Amino acid sequence: MDINIQNLTNYISHQLQIGISPDEIQQQLLGAGHTPDSVHQAFTIVQQQTMPSAPTPSAHGTVAPAANGQKRGRIRTGWILLKQSLSVLSGNRGLLRYLGITYAWIIGINLVFFGIYFLAFKTGNSLESSTDANGMSPIAYVLAFAGYIITYFVINFYATALAANMLDIFKGQKRSYTEYIGVARGKAGKILIFSIISATVGMFLQYVVERIRFIGWILAYILGTAWNLGTMFVLPIIADEDASAPASIKRSIALFKQTWGESITAKITVNAPLFLIQLALIVPFFLLLFGAIVVHSLPLVIFVIVLYVIAVLSLAVLGSFANSLINTALYYYAASGKIPAAFSADMLNGIMIPKTKRGFLGLFKK
């Protein structure tokens, strides 16, 4: 192969992996003086190199990935997925805007509801007289449920806009941030209904844990895992298809069954490696905090605490981004049979964890 074509091929592959659209890459190369024939030849080679990894259609007309996520181990798979997710972010840093605004809204919502709770229940009024065994009054449950709905709606609203943006990246298209927000705004009713359903499920699982204790925790874990797996495609479906919230849930469950099947216990996520990073930060944090206390420096204590909070929030933002991206990539892969930018068919095939004979304890196998 000609060295110039080889260099073009390597460049195109890298740009596609970080989410740059083919049209933009072509414009860059033509603007740099490369001939249309050489650019076309390089694109053809890249396409031929990626086609053998594509999944084959199943009898249902959708792709049929194999659930083999345990072969690499969950933590290692999480690291690889985190790396692949961040490679998309490196070429599309504007995606963090959705997450930043989401967290700003969540902080504001929590402050508002904390203020309402403080004014309603900490001022010695009569609302405290009607409480259950857990010290919760009916109004407290109503406020908690309202907080769930609003929080879920804000998260789902911006996650839908983010999914629409990422789907365009996978398709080699590009629109403005305002247009993606417009997509979510146009489907706000569907997002709200799904948020109400999600909030109801969340409150129910919390109620089960509070009432049945340890057995309730196990039951809530199993039901919560099933719910998360069944609804993992709902927001990408809402962003990509003209379906109601209930229809999107039904479509998500059907798409999951048709691709990965029903013998799945969990989905690999990037939470494990991020949790390890967070644990690694605890030791230096306490050492720095102890040193600041020893020297009696209040500004230094505040600085260390703020620095740690920023680090934890940054990890949370990266985790949210990566998980949203993975769910959207899985939807795009399952619905179209095409491999999204920055991901490999091998990783997407092995992202699910099949059931083992170990039963419930198998969920914790490393």
SULCOR-V823921 format. One line per field, one symbol per residue. phi: phi as a letter, one per 40 degrees, with the letter a starting at -180 (. if undefined). A space follows every 10 residues. Layout:
BEGIN
phi: ???
END
This chain:
BEGIN
phi: .dcccccccc ccdcccccgc cdcccccccc cchccdcccc cccccccccc cdcccccccc gbcbcccbcc ccgccccccc cccccccccc cacccccccc cdcccccccc cccccccccc bbbgcccccb bcccgbcdcc cccccccdcc cdcccccccc cccccccccc cgbabcdccc ccccccbccc cccccccccc cccccccccc cbfccccccc cccccccccc bcbccccdcb bcbccccccc cccccccccc gbcbbabcbc cccccccccc cccccccccc cccccfbcdc cccccccccc cccccccccc cccccccccc cccccbgbcc dgbbcccccb ccbccbccgc cccbcc
END
